[in-house]
Structures are given as structure tokens and as C-alpha cells.
Amino acid sequence: MQDANKITQIIIAEIRETVPELADQEISASDAMAELGVDSIERSEVIIATMEKLGLKIPMVQLHGPRNIGELAALLATKTAG
């Protein structure tokens, strides 16, 4: 099982890569992507890239619900556990 903190760092790195204007912004696990200005298409790109790095293949509909980056990381961590 992947550590949620490690997954949080992967998500933040993917946000910075997908949305270059956020490269220098402080981003934490308690931030919501929408509040950071990440639109739904960019959010999908971030999640897909993160899942690829984690070796996960799960339907996006299973990833609705988390309200911030930390909750998303925790959910992905449970998915990596199998």
C-alpha cells in the first residue's frame, strides 16, 4: 500500500506540472483543486497522471467525493492496497 503522504506529494507535483501558473504556489493536503483554480479537465489530467504513477487502473467515478488533496490521496492509498 502506498503512503497517503507520498501520494499527496505526487498529486501536488502533478498539479504544478499540469497548471504551470501554480508552480510557485504553496499547496497543501488541505487545499481543494477547485480552490486553487484547477478546472475539471486539469483535475482529470492530474488524477490520471497520478494513477499512472501509482500503477492504478480504476474508473474515475470511484474517485468522486474527496473534498481536498489529502482526502483524494487517502482514497487512492486505499485503492493501492487492493
GUFIVEX-904216 format. One record per residue: x, y, z of N, C-alpha, C, O in turn. Coordinates in Angstrom, 1 decimal. Layout:
<r n_X="X" n_Y="Y" n_Z="Z" ca_X="X" ca_Y="Y" ca_Z="Z" c_X="X" c_Y="Y" c_Z="Z" o_X="X" o_Y="Y" o_Z="Z"/>
...
//
This chain:
<r n_X="0.8" n_Y="-1.2" n_Z="0.0" ca_X="0.0" ca_Y="0.0" ca_Z="0.0" c_X="0.9" c_Y="1.2" c_Z="0.0" o_X="1.8" o_Y="1.4" o_Z="0.8"/>
<r n_X="0.5" n_Y="2.2" n_Z="-0.9" ca_X="1.3" ca_Y="3.4" ca_Z="-0.9" c_X="0.9" c_Y="4.3" c_Z="0.3" o_X="-0.3" o_Y="4.3" o_Z="0.7"/>
<r n_X="1.8" n_Y="5.1" n_Z="0.8" ca_X="1.6" ca_Y="6.0" ca_Z="1.9" c_X="0.8" c_Y="7.2" c_Z="1.3" o_X="1.2" o_Y="7.8" o_Z="0.3"/>
<r n_X="-0.2" n_Y="7.7" n_Z="2.1" ca_X="-1.1" ca_Y="8.8" ca_Z="1.6" c_X="-0.2" c_Y="10.1" c_Z="1.5" o_X="-0.5" o_Y="10.9" o_Z="0.6"/>
<r n_X="0.8" n_Y="10.2" n_Z="2.4" ca_X="1.6" ca_Y="11.4" ca_Z="2.3" c_X="2.4" c_Y="11.4" c_Z="1.0" o_X="2.6" o_Y="12.5" o_Z="0.4"/>
<r n_X="2.9" n_Y="10.3" n_Z="0.6" ca_X="3.7" ca_Y="10.2" ca_Z="-0.6" c_X="2.8" c_Y="10.4" c_Z="-1.8" o_X="3.2" o_Y="11.1" o_Z="-2.8"/>
<r n_X="1.5" n_Y="9.9" n_Z="-1.8" ca_X="0.6" ca_Y="10.2" ca_Z="-2.8" c_X="0.2" c_Y="11.7" c_Z="-2.9" o_X="0.1" o_Y="12.2" o_Z="-4.0"/>
<r n_X="0.1" n_Y="12.3" n_Z="-1.7" ca_X="-0.2" ca_Y="13.7" ca_Z="-1.7" c_X="0.9" c_Y="14.5" c_Z="-2.5" o_X="0.6" o_Y="15.4" o_Z="-3.2"/>
<r n_X="2.2" n_Y="14.1" n_Z="-2.2" ca_X="3.3" ca_Y="14.8" ca_Z="-2.9" c_X="3.2" c_Y="14.6" c_Z="-4.4" o_X="3.5" o_Y="15.5" o_Z="-5.2"/>
<r n_X="2.8" n_Y="13.4" n_Z="-4.8" ca_X="2.7" ca_Y="13.1" ca_Z="-6.3" c_X="1.6" c_Y="13.9" c_Z="-6.9" o_X="1.8" o_Y="14.5" o_Z="-7.9"/>
<r n_X="0.5" n_Y="14.0" n_Z="-6.2" ca_X="-0.7" ca_Y="14.9" ca_Z="-6.7" c_X="-0.2" c_Y="16.3" c_Z="-6.8" o_X="-0.5" o_Y="17.0" o_Z="-7.8"/>
<r n_X="0.4" n_Y="16.8" n_Z="-5.8" ca_X="0.9" ca_Y="18.2" ca_Z="-5.8" c_X="1.9" c_Y="18.5" c_Z="-7.0" o_X="1.8" o_Y="19.5" o_Z="-7.7"/>
<r n_X="2.8" n_Y="17.5" n_Z="-7.2" ca_X="3.7" ca_Y="17.6" ca_Z="-8.3" c_X="3.0" c_Y="17.6" c_Z="-9.6" o_X="3.3" o_Y="18.4" o_Z="-10.6"/>
<r n_X="2.0" n_Y="16.8" n_Z="-9.8" ca_X="1.2" ca_Y="16.7" ca_Z="-11.0" c_X="0.4" c_Y="18.0" c_Z="-11.2" o_X="0.2" o_Y="18.5" o_Z="-12.3"/>
<r n_X="-0.2" n_Y="18.6" n_Z="-10.1" ca_X="-0.9" ca_Y="19.9" ca_Z="-10.2" c_X="0.1" c_Y="20.9" c_Z="-10.8" o_X="-0.3" o_Y="21.7" o_Z="-11.7"/>
<r n_X="1.3" n_Y="21.0" n_Z="-10.2" ca_X="2.3" ca_Y="22.0" ca_Z="-10.7" c_X="2.7" c_Y="21.8" c_Z="-12.1" o_X="2.9" o_Y="22.8" o_Z="-12.9"/>
<r n_X="2.7" n_Y="20.5" n_Z="-12.6" ca_X="3.1" ca_Y="20.2" ca_Z="-14.0" c_X="1.9" c_Y="20.6" c_Z="-14.9" o_X="2.1" o_Y="21.1" o_Z="-16.0"/>
<r n_X="0.7" n_Y="20.2" n_Z="-14.5" ca_X="-0.5" ca_Y="20.4" ca_Z="-15.3" c_X="-0.9" c_Y="21.9" c_Z="-15.4" o_X="-1.4" o_Y="22.4" o_Z="-16.4"/>
<r n_X="-0.7" n_Y="22.6" n_Z="-14.3" ca_X="-1.1" ca_Y="24.0" ca_Z="-14.2" c_X="0.2" c_Y="24.8" c_Z="-13.8" o_X="0.4" o_Y="25.1" o_Z="-12.7"/>
<r n_X="1.0" n_Y="25.2" n_Z="-14.9" ca_X="2.3" ca_Y="25.8" ca_Z="-14.6" c_X="2.2" c_Y="27.1" c_Z="-13.8" o_X="3.1" o_Y="27.5" o_Z="-13.1"/>
<r n_X="1.1" n_Y="27.8" n_Z="-13.8" ca_X="1.0" ca_Y="29.1" ca_Z="-13.0" c_X="0.9" c_Y="28.8" c_Z="-11.5" o_X="1.0" o_Y="29.7" o_Z="-10.7"/>
<r n_X="0.7" n_Y="27.5" n_Z="-11.1" ca_X="0.7" ca_Y="27.2" ca_Z="-9.7" c_X="2.1" c_Y="26.6" c_Z="-9.3" o_X="2.2" o_Y="26.2" o_Z="-8.1"/>
<r n_X="3.1" n_Y="26.7" n_Z="-10.2" ca_X="4.4" ca_Y="26.1" ca_Z="-9.9" c_X="5.0" c_Y="26.7" c_Z="-8.6" o_X="5.7" o_Y="25.9" o_Z="-7.9"/>
<r n_X="4.8" n_Y="27.9" n_Z="-8.3" ca_X="5.5" ca_Y="28.6" ca_Z="-7.2" c_X="4.5" c_Y="28.7" c_Z="-6.0" o_X="4.9" o_Y="29.3" o_Z="-5.0"/>
<r n_X="3.3" n_Y="28.3" n_Z="-6.1" ca_X="2.3" ca_Y="28.5" ca_Z="-5.1" c_X="2.4" c_Y="27.4" c_Z="-4.0" o_X="2.7" o_Y="26.2" o_Z="-4.3"/>
<r n_X="2.2" n_Y="27.8" n_Z="-2.8" ca_X="2.2" ca_Y="26.8" ca_Z="-1.7" c_X="0.9" c_Y="26.0" c_Z="-1.8" o_X="-0.2" o_Y="26.5" o_Z="-1.9"/>
<r n_X="1.1" n_Y="24.7" n_Z="-1.8" ca_X="-0.1" ca_Y="23.8" ca_Z="-2.0" c_X="0.1" c_Y="22.7" c_Z="-0.9" o_X="1.1" o_Y="22.1" o_Z="-0.7"/>
<r n_X="-1.1" n_Y="22.5" n_Z="-0.2" ca_X="-1.0" ca_Y="21.5" ca_Z="0.9" c_X="-2.2" c_Y="20.5" c_Z="0.8" o_X="-3.0" o_Y="20.7" o_Z="-0.1"/>
<r n_X="-2.1" n_Y="19.5" n_Z="1.6" ca_X="-3.1" ca_Y="18.4" ca_Z="1.5" c_X="-4.5" c_Y="19.0" c_Z="1.8" o_X="-5.5" o_Y="18.4" o_Z="1.4"/>
<r n_X="-4.6" n_Y="20.1" n_Z="2.5" ca_X="-6.0" ca_Y="20.6" ca_Z="2.9" c_X="-6.6" c_Y="21.5" c_Z="1.8" o_X="-7.7" o_Y="21.9" o_Z="1.9"/>
<r n_X="-5.8" n_Y="21.7" n_Z="0.7" ca_X="-6.3" ca_Y="22.5" ca_Z="-0.4" c_X="-7.2" c_Y="21.7" c_Z="-1.3" o_X="-6.9" o_Y="20.5" o_Z="-1.6"/>
<r n_X="-8.2" n_Y="22.3" n_Z="-1.8" ca_X="-9.1" ca_Y="21.7" ca_Z="-2.9" c_X="-8.6" c_Y="22.2" c_Z="-4.2" o_X="-8.2" o_Y="23.4" o_Z="-4.4"/>
<r n_X="-8.5" n_Y="21.3" n_Z="-5.2" ca_X="-8.0" ca_Y="21.7" ca_Z="-6.5" c_X="-8.9" c_Y="22.8" c_Z="-7.1" o_X="-8.3" o_Y="23.7" o_Z="-7.7"/>
<r n_X="-10.2" n_Y="22.8" n_Z="-6.9" ca_X="-11.0" ca_Y="23.9" ca_Z="-7.4" c_X="-10.7" c_Y="25.2" c_Z="-6.8" o_X="-10.6" o_Y="26.2" o_Z="-7.5"/>
<r n_X="-10.3" n_Y="25.2" n_Z="-5.5" ca_X="-10.0" ca_Y="26.5" ca_Z="-4.8" c_X="-8.6" c_Y="27.0" c_Z="-5.4" o_X="-8.4" o_Y="28.2" o_Z="-5.3"/>
<r n_X="-7.8" n_Y="26.1" n_Z="-5.9" ca_X="-6.5" ca_Y="26.5" ca_Z="-6.4" c_X="-6.7" c_Y="27.0" c_Z="-7.9" o_X="-5.7" o_Y="27.6" o_Z="-8.4"/>
<r n_X="-7.9" n_Y="26.9" n_Z="-8.4" ca_X="-8.1" ca_Y="27.3" ca_Z="-9.8" c_X="-7.9" c_Y="26.2" c_Z="-10.8" o_X="-7.8" o_Y="26.5" o_Z="-12.0"/>
<r n_X="-7.8" n_Y="25.0" n_Z="-10.4" ca_X="-7.7" ca_Y="23.8" ca_Z="-11.3" c_X="-9.1" c_Y="23.5" c_Z="-11.8" o_X="-10.0" o_Y="23.1" o_Z="-11.0"/>
<r n_X="-9.2" n_Y="23.5" n_Z="-13.1" ca_X="-10.6" ca_Y="23.2" ca_Z="-13.7" c_X="-10.8" c_Y="21.7" c_Z="-13.8" o_X="-9.9" o_Y="20.9" o_Z="-13.5"/>
<r n_X="-12.0" n_Y="21.3" n_Z="-14.2" ca_X="-12.3" ca_Y="19.9" ca_Z="-14.2" c_X="-11.5" c_Y="19.1" c_Z="-15.1" o_X="-11.1" o_Y="17.9" o_Z="-14.9"/>
<r n_X="-11.1" n_Y="19.6" n_Z="-16.3" ca_X="-10.3" ca_Y="18.9" ca_Z="-17.2" c_X="-8.9" c_Y="18.7" c_Z="-16.7" o_X="-8.3" o_Y="17.7" o_Z="-16.7"/>
<r n_X="-8.3" n_Y="19.8" n_Z="-16.1" ca_X="-7.0" ca_Y="19.7" ca_Z="-15.5" c_X="-7.0" c_Y="18.8" c_Z="-14.3" o_X="-6.1" o_Y="18.0" o_Z="-14.1"/>
<r n_X="-8.1" n_Y="18.8" n_Z="-13.5" ca_X="-8.2" ca_Y="17.8" ca_Z="-12.4" c_X="-8.2" c_Y="16.4" c_Z="-12.9" o_X="-7.5" o_Y="15.6" o_Z="-12.3"/>
<r n_X="-8.9" n_Y="16.1" n_Z="-14.0" ca_X="-8.8" ca_Y="14.8" ca_Z="-14.6" c_X="-7.4" c_Y="14.4" c_Z="-15.0" o_X="-7.0" o_Y="13.3" o_Z="-14.8"/>
<r n_X="-6.7" n_Y="15.3" n_Z="-15.6" ca_X="-5.4" ca_Y="15.1" ca_Z="-16.1" c_X="-4.5" c_Y="14.8" c_Z="-14.9" o_X="-3.6" o_Y="13.9" o_Z="-14.9"/>
<r n_X="-4.6" n_Y="15.5" n_Z="-13.8" ca_X="-3.8" ca_Y="15.3" ca_Z="-12.6" c_X="-4.1" c_Y="13.9" c_Z="-12.0" o_X="-3.2" o_Y="13.2" o_Z="-11.7"/>
<r n_X="-5.4" n_Y="13.6" n_Z="-11.9" ca_X="-5.7" ca_Y="12.3" ca_Z="-11.3" c_X="-5.2" c_Y="11.1" c_Z="-12.2" o_X="-4.7" o_Y="10.1" o_Z="-11.7"/>
<r n_X="-5.4" n_Y="11.2" n_Z="-13.5" ca_X="-5.0" ca_Y="10.2" ca_Z="-14.4" c_X="-3.4" c_Y="10.0" c_Z="-14.3" o_X="-2.9" o_Y="8.9" o_Z="-14.3"/>
<r n_X="-2.7" n_Y="11.1" n_Z="-14.4" ca_X="-1.2" ca_Y="11.1" ca_Z="-14.3" c_X="-0.8" c_Y="10.4" c_Z="-12.9" o_X="0.2" o_Y="9.7" o_Z="-12.9"/>
<r n_X="-1.5" n_Y="10.8" n_Z="-11.9" ca_X="-1.2" ca_Y="10.2" ca_Z="-10.5" c_X="-1.4" c_Y="8.7" c_Z="-10.5" o_X="-0.6" o_Y="8.0" o_Z="-10.0"/>
<r n_X="-2.6" n_Y="8.3" n_Z="-11.1" ca_X="-2.9" ca_Y="6.9" ca_Z="-11.1" c_X="-1.9" c_Y="6.1" c_Z="-11.9" o_X="-1.5" o_Y="5.0" o_Z="-11.6"/>
<r n_X="-1.4" n_Y="6.7" n_Z="-13.0" ca_X="-0.4" ca_Y="6.1" ca_Z="-13.9" c_X="0.9" c_Y="5.9" c_Z="-13.0" o_X="1.5" o_Y="4.8" o_Z="-13.1"/>
<r n_X="1.3" n_Y="6.9" n_Z="-12.3" ca_X="2.5" ca_Y="6.8" ca_Z="-11.5" c_X="2.3" c_Y="5.7" c_Z="-10.4" o_X="3.3" o_Y="5.1" o_Z="-10.0"/>
<r n_X="1.1" n_Y="5.5" n_Z="-9.9" ca_X="0.8" ca_Y="4.5" ca_Z="-8.9" c_X="0.5" c_Y="3.1" c_Z="-9.4" o_X="0.4" o_Y="2.2" o_Z="-8.7"/>
<r n_X="0.4" n_Y="3.1" n_Z="-10.8" ca_X="0.1" ca_Y="1.8" ca_Z="-11.4" c_X="-1.4" c_Y="1.4" c_Z="-11.2" o_X="-1.7" o_Y="0.2" o_Z="-11.1"/>
<r n_X="-2.3" n_Y="2.4" n_Z="-11.0" ca_X="-3.7" ca_Y="2.1" ca_Z="-10.7" c_X="-4.5" c_Y="2.2" c_Z="-12.0" o_X="-4.3" o_Y="3.1" o_Z="-12.8"/>
<r n_X="-5.5" n_Y="1.4" n_Z="-12.2" ca_X="-6.5" ca_Y="1.5" ca_Z="-13.2" c_X="-7.9" c_Y="1.3" c_Z="-12.6" o_X="-8.4" o_Y="0.2" o_Z="-12.4"/>
<r n_X="-8.4" n_Y="2.5" n_Z="-12.2" ca_X="-9.8" ca_Y="2.5" ca_Z="-11.6" c_X="-10.6" c_Y="3.5" c_Z="-12.3" o_X="-10.1" o_Y="4.5" o_Z="-12.7"/>
<r n_X="-11.9" n_Y="3.3" n_Z="-12.4" ca_X="-12.8" ca_Y="4.2" ca_Z="-13.0" c_X="-12.9" c_Y="5.6" c_Z="-12.3" o_X="-12.9" o_Y="5.6" o_Z="-11.0"/>
<r n_X="-12.9" n_Y="6.6" n_Z="-13.0" ca_X="-12.9" ca_Y="8.0" ca_Z="-12.4" c_X="-14.1" c_Y="8.2" c_Z="-11.5" o_X="-14.0" o_Y="8.9" o_Z="-10.5"/>
<r n_X="-15.2" n_Y="7.5" n_Z="-11.8" ca_X="-16.4" ca_Y="7.7" ca_Z="-10.9" c_X="-16.2" c_Y="7.2" c_Z="-9.5" o_X="-16.9" o_Y="7.6" o_Z="-8.6"/>
<r n_X="-15.2" n_Y="6.3" n_Z="-9.3" ca_X="-14.9" ca_Y="5.9" ca_Z="-8.0" c_X="-14.1" c_Y="6.9" c_Z="-7.2" o_X="-13.8" o_Y="6.7" o_Z="-6.0"/>
<r n_X="-13.7" n_Y="8.0" n_Z="-7.8" ca_X="-12.8" ca_Y="9.0" ca_Z="-7.2" c_X="-13.6" c_Y="10.3" c_Z="-6.9" o_X="-13.0" o_Y="11.3" o_Z="-6.5"/>
<r n_X="-14.9" n_Y="10.2" n_Z="-7.0" ca_X="-15.7" ca_Y="11.4" ca_Z="-6.6" c_X="-16.0" c_Y="11.4" c_Z="-5.1" o_X="-16.2" o_Y="10.3" o_Z="-4.6"/>
<r n_X="-15.9" n_Y="12.5" n_Z="-4.5" ca_X="-16.2" ca_Y="12.6" ca_Z="-3.1" c_X="-15.2" c_Y="13.3" c_Z="-2.3" o_X="-15.5" o_Y="14.1" o_Z="-1.4"/>
<r n_X="-13.9" n_Y="13.0" n_Z="-2.5" ca_X="-12.9" ca_Y="13.8" ca_Z="-1.7" c_X="-13.0" c_Y="15.3" c_Z="-1.9" o_X="-13.2" o_Y="15.7" o_Z="-3.1"/>
<r n_X="-12.9" n_Y="16.0" n_Z="-0.8" ca_X="-13.1" ca_Y="17.5" ca_Z="-0.9" c_X="-11.7" c_Y="18.2" c_Z="-1.0" o_X="-11.7" o_Y="19.4" o_Z="-1.3"/>
<r n_X="-10.6" n_Y="17.5" n_Z="-0.8" ca_X="-9.3" ca_Y="18.2" ca_Z="-0.9" c_X="-8.3" c_Y="17.1" c_Z="-1.3" o_X="-8.5" o_Y="16.0" o_Z="-1.5"/>
<r n_X="-7.1" n_Y="17.6" n_Z="-1.5" ca_X="-6.0" ca_Y="16.8" ca_Z="-2.0" c_X="-5.7" c_Y="15.7" c_Z="-1.0" o_X="-5.4" o_Y="14.5" o_Z="-1.4"/>
<r n_X="-5.7" n_Y="16.0" n_Z="0.3" ca_X="-5.4" ca_Y="14.9" ca_Z="1.3" c_X="-6.4" c_Y="13.8" c_Z="1.2" o_X="-6.1" o_Y="12.6" o_Z="1.4"/>
<r n_X="-7.7" n_Y="14.1" n_Z="1.1" ca_X="-8.8" ca_Y="13.1" ca_Z="1.0" c_X="-8.6" c_Y="12.3" c_Z="-0.2" o_X="-8.8" o_Y="11.1" o_Z="-0.2"/>
<r n_X="-8.3" n_Y="12.9" n_Z="-1.3" ca_X="-8.0" ca_Y="12.2" ca_Z="-2.6" c_X="-6.8" c_Y="11.2" c_Z="-2.4" o_X="-6.9" o_Y="10.1" o_Z="-2.9"/>
<r n_X="-5.8" n_Y="11.7" n_Z="-1.8" ca_X="-4.6" ca_Y="10.9" ca_Z="-1.6" c_X="-4.9" c_Y="9.7" c_Z="-0.7" o_X="-4.5" o_Y="8.5" o_Z="-1.0"/>
<r n_X="-5.7" n_Y="9.9" n_Z="0.3" ca_X="-6.2" ca_Y="8.8" ca_Z="1.2" c_X="-7.0" c_Y="7.8" c_Z="0.5" o_X="-6.8" o_Y="6.6" o_Z="0.7"/>
<r n_X="-7.9" n_Y="8.3" n_Z="-0.4" ca_X="-8.7" ca_Y="7.4" ca_Z="-1.2" c_X="-7.8" c_Y="6.5" c_Z="-2.1" o_X="-8.0" o_Y="5.3" o_Z="-2.2"/>
<r n_X="-6.9" n_Y="7.2" n_Z="-2.8" ca_X="-6.0" ca_Y="6.5" ca_Z="-3.7" c_X="-5.1" c_Y="5.5" c_Z="-2.9" o_X="-4.8" o_Y="4.4" o_Z="-3.5"/>
<r n_X="-4.8" n_Y="5.8" n_Z="-1.7" ca_X="-4.0" ca_Y="4.9" ca_Z="-0.9" c_X="-4.7" c_Y="3.6" c_Z="-0.6" o_X="-4.2" o_Y="2.5" o_Z="-0.6"/>
<r n_X="-6.1" n_Y="3.8" n_Z="-0.3" ca_X="-6.9" ca_Y="2.6" ca_Z="-0.1" c_X="-7.0" c_Y="1.7" c_Z="-1.4" o_X="-7.1" o_Y="0.5" o_Z="-1.3"/>
<r n_X="-7.0" n_Y="2.4" n_Z="-2.5" ca_X="-7.1" ca_Y="1.7" ca_Z="-3.8" c_X="-5.8" c_Y="0.9" c_Z="-4.1" o_X="-5.9" o_Y="-0.2" o_Z="-4.7"/>
<r n_X="-4.7" n_Y="1.5" n_Z="-3.7" ca_X="-3.4" ca_Y="0.8" ca_Z="-4.0" c_X="-3.3" c_Y="-0.5" c_Z="-3.1" o_X="-2.5" o_Y="-1.4" o_Z="-3.4"/>
<r n_X="-4.0" n_Y="-0.5" n_Z="-2.0" ca_X="-4.0" ca_Y="-1.6" ca_Z="-1.1" c_X="-4.7" c_Y="-2.9" c_Z="-1.7" o_X="-4.5" o_Y="-4.0" o_Z="-1.3"/>
<r n_X="-5.5" n_Y="-2.6" n_Z="-2.8" ca_X="-6.1" ca_Y="-3.7" ca_Z="-3.5" c_X="-7.5" c_Y="-3.8" c_Z="-3.0" o_X="-8.3" o_Y="-4.7" o_Z="-3.4"/>
//
